[in-house]
Amino acid sequence: MKLIADSHLDLAWNALLMNRDLTWPIAELNAREAAHRDAPGRGCATTTLPEMRRGAIAICLGTLVAGASSQGSASRFTFASVDVANSVARGQLNYYQRLAARGEIRLIGSGVELADHVARWQAADEATRAALPIGLVVAFEGCDAVTAPAEAADWFKLGLRCASLVHYGHGRYAGGTGTTAPLTDLGRELLAEFTSLGILLDVTHLSDLAFEQTLDAFGGVIFASHQNCRELVPGGRQFSDWQLQQVIARDGVIGVAGDAWMLSAKWPSQASGEAKPSREIVPISTMADHIDHICQLAGNALHAAIGSDLDGGFGTEQTPHQLDTIADLQRLDAILSQRGYSTEDVDRILSGNWIRFLQQHLANVPCGG
């Protein structure tokens, strides 16, 4: 079984907003939720910490997600004010800190910590891995909860290492998915703070205009945590080939998401309001389609990876066929191998690219985990 690194999991959001104890086995969690209908994904969750260990997901970017300014839009990710969003994000960080105190996860803030963590997982057998902490790098999905650009330094001290400027809608720092809005003046100030602190910039969810402006304004390290290919699935949530090439040209890595509507044009978009079809029309191999597209653009396998976004507000009602839990990401090993990818390249895609990228670029400031 190969190690996997996943660059986008909304673990704390699921724990606090969905009221899930992520230390439970996945079957127990779903059994307890089976009768609930208050939110999509109830009773068909894909991700808990034991299930991550079963699938050898050794490292992830764990998000803090709390929007505050999506104009005309109310969602489970968006709150009534910046102060509310800030408090929610701090609560999500506290959840990660509690998990770390219990040995369930290891908060990672430096390349040295990451290298040590990876070595421990590589040295462990399958039985031993069941007791290992999962490595977690703290990442903002949208920065609305940062009350002012100067506050980024406080978040960095608390362990933040990666951040995207915006989620859906009109963010305080940039236009996001579903808009044509630009990078804001506050966003430019926040980017300057990221440069000073060494926070890595996730360009996922930027509007097309904000993406272009952000690349011009920011000279630091960029990546895309959970971003699929517009050439395969039309729509503003996916990146065009030009956008993907910009990330590749700056030596970034792109994580492919496991959300059905981002993987196949056969699945209706979120905005359509159409009923969800059978999962069988979107097989897990569609993830490999997007991975392969990125590799073809790059001319190598050094920039494609996994950013599953599993349980990002949905469950198995919206995941590909045969992706029933996060442990099923292991199926990509055989799928990619059958498509002619070498063992070395499969290793890079499943974990090596993120490990290399993070070891190289994480600031040399440990989290003490």
N, C-alpha and C positions, 0 to 999 in steps of 0.2 A: 504493500500500500504506500502510495506516494504522499509526501507532505503537500498540503495545500495552504496557500495564503489567499485570503479573501479581503478585498480592499473596501468593502462597504456592507456593514451590518448595523441595523438600527436596534441594537440589543437593549440599550437603556430605555429607548422609546417604548419598546414592547413590554418591558418590565413595569414601567411606571404608568403609561397611558393605557395599556391593555391589561394591566394588573396580572402579569405573568411571573411566576417564579422560574427563572431560566435555569435553575439548578436541578429541576425535575427532569426525569426521562421524558422524551417526546410523547410516548404513548400515554403516560399519566397526565401530562398537560392537556392533551387533546381530549381525553376521556372526561376530565373535569370541566372542560369548556363545551362539551357536545351539545348541551341544551341551551346555550347562550346564543342570542342573535343580535346583540347590540352593535356589532362591528363586523366588517368583512374579515374572513380568515379564522373566525371562531371555530374551534374544534378541528381545524386542519392546519395548524401551525407546522412549520418546517424546521425550526431552529431552536435548540436549547444547547446548553454547554455540554451535557453528556453526549448529545448527538454530534456536536462538533468534534469531540474527542474520538468518537467512533469513526468519523470520516477523516481523521487526521488533519482537520483544519487547525493548524498549529498557531497561526497568526491571523489577526484581522485588524482592520480599521474599524473601531467602534464609534458610532456617531453620537454627537449632541445635536438634536434637531428641534428647533423651536422658533418658528417664524413669527413675525409681528406686524407685517405691513402689506400683505397681499391684497391689493385694492379690489374691493367687491367680491372677495373670495373668503369663504370660511371653510376650514378643513381641520382635521385632527392634528395637523402639524402647525397650525397657525393660531396665535393667541391675541388677546385684546389689546395688549400694549407691550412696549419694549421691556418694562419692568416685570411683567408677567412672564414673558419669554425668557428673560435673563434668569428668573427664579427657577423656571422649569429646566433650563439647561444646567444650572448648578445642581439641581436635584438629580439629573441624569449623571452628571460627573460624580456626585456622591455615591450613586449606585455602583459605578465602576470601582470607586475607592473601597466600598464595602466588600465587593466581590474579591478585590485584591487582598484585603485584610484577612479574608477567609481562605486564601490560597486557590480560589477558583480561576482567577485570571492573574496575569502579570502585566502591570502597566509598563510600557516600554517607551522611553524617551530619547534613547541614543542608539547609535549604530553598534556600540560595544554591548549594550544590553541585548540588542536584537541578536547579535552573533552568538552570545552566550545562550540565549533562549533556543535558537535554532539548533545549536550543538547538543543541547540536552534532549530535544525531541528526536534528533537524528540518532542519538545513542540509545534511545529507549526502544524496547520491543512493544508489541501491541498491547500486552497486558499492563505494562508500566505506564504507557501513554494515558491509560484510563484515569490515572491519578495526577497527571501533570496539569499545571495551570496553562490556560490558553493565553498567548501573548496578545496584548491589545494596545494599539496606538490610538490615542484620542484624536478625533477629527470632528470639526464642525461641518454639518451639512446646512449651509446658509448661515450667515453671521448676523442676522437681525438681533439676536440675543446679546450681542456685544454692544453695550450702551453707547460707546464712543470709541473711535480708533485707538486712543491711548490705552484703553482697557485691554487690548490684545496682550500687552505685557503681563497683566495679571493672570490671564488665561494660560499663557505660556508657562508661568511659574507653577500653575496648577497641573500642568501636564499636556496641554494642547500642543500638537505638533503639525497638524494638517488642517486645512479649512477650505471650503468653497464659499464664495461670496453670497450666494443666493440659492434658494430652493425653487419652488414654483412661484410665479406671479411677480409683482413689483416689489423687489426688496429695497431695503434702505441703502444698500451698497451697490446694487446692480440690478438690471433687468434679468428676470429668470425665465424658466420654461413657460411658454404660453404668451410671452410678450415680445415686443420689439424694442423694449426700453434699453437705454444705454447704461454704461458704467457711470455712477454718480460721483460728485466731488468727494463725498464721504468715502466712497469706495477707493478713490485714488489715495486718500490719506491712509486708509486701512492697508492698502497694498504696500505703502512705504513702511508701515509698521511691520508687516510680514517680512519684508526684505531685511530690516534691521534685526529682527528676532530670529530669522531662519525658519519661519513657518512655511511649510510646503503648500503651494496653491493648487487646489483641486478645481479644474475648470468645468466640471460637470454642472449642468443646469443653467449655465449662462445663455442668455439670448444670443442670437447670431451677432448682433451689433455689439453687445457687451463683451462677447468673446473676443472679437477683433480689437476692440479698444483696450481690453485687459492685457492682451498679448503685447500691444504697443507700450502700455504703461508699466508693465511688470517685467523686470529682468531676471527674477529669481527662478526657482525650480517649479515646474508645473507637471501635473499628471491629470488623468481622468479616472476617477474611482469606479464609476459604474455608467458606462457610456457605450451604446451600440451604434450601428452603422446605418446612416440614412440611405445609402445606396441599396441596402437590402430591405429596409423598412422605412418608407417615407414619413416625414414628420419632424417638427422642430425639436422633439426630445432627443432624437438621434443626431450624431455628428455627420456632417458632409465629409467627403473624402478630403477636401481641402483642410477642414478643421482637424481631422485625424492626422494628416500629414504635418500640421503645425506642431502638434504634440510630439510626434515622432521626431521631427527635426530638432526639437529641444531636448531630446533624449528622455522624454517622458514615457510612462507606461499607461496603458489603457485597459481597465477592467471591464469585461463583458458581463452584463447583467442577466439574471435569470427570470425576468418578468416576461410573460408570454406576449404581451402587446408590443414589447420592444424587440422581440425576437422574430416575429413573423407577421407579414402583412395580412395573413389569413385571420389573425385575431383582431377584433375591433379595438380601436384606440379608446383610451379612457374617456375622451371628450365625446365620443359618439353616443354614449348612453345605451348602446345595443346590449342585449343579453349575452352573457359569456357562453361561448360554444364548448364543445367537448375538448378536453386537453389533448386528445389524441391527434388533433390536427397540427399541434406544435410539439414535435419530439425534442428530446434533450439535445439531439444532434444539431438543432438550430443554433445552440450556443457555439458549437464548433464552426458553423458557417461564418459567424461574426468574427471569431478568433482568426479564422483563415483569411478573411477579408483584410483584417488589420495586418496580418503577416505578409500578405501579397503587396500591400501598399508600402510596407517597410522594406521588403526584400529579405526579411529574416524573421526569426521568432523571438526577438529581443524586446518587443514592446507590447505584446498581447498578453493578457492575464485574466484573472477572474475577479469580478466585483459584484457578487451575486445579487445583493439587495434583497435576499430572501427574507420574508416576513416584513418587508417594507410597506406595511399597510395591506397585505394580502397573504393568502396561504395557498394551499395546493389547488384551490379553485382557479388559480391564475399562474401556476407554474407549468413548465413543459411536462409532457408525458414522460414518465420514468424519473422525474425529479420530485420525489415524494418527501424527502428530507434533505437537509444540507449534506448529509453523508453521501448522497447519490452524486455529488460533484465528482466523486471518484470514477464514475462512468466515463468521464471525459478522457481518461487515460487511454482506454481501449479505442474510443472513437477517433481520437487524434492519431493514435498509432496506425489504425486502419487506413487513415488518409495519407499515410506516408511520412508522418512526422517522426523524427528520430527520438530515441529515448531521452537524449540530452535536451532536445527542443521541447518535448512534453514536460520534462522537469522544469524547464524555464517558464513555460506557460502556467503550470499549476502552482508554482511557488517561487522559482528562482528569480524571475524578473522583479517581483516585488521585494524579495529579500535583498537583491543587489541594489535596487533603487533606494530602499530605505536605509540600508547600511551606509550607502554613500552620502546620503543627503540629510539624514536626521541630525539635528544639532547635537553637539557633544555635551549634552546636559541630561544626566540620568533622572529617571523618575523615582529611583530608589526602590523599585519593585523587585 
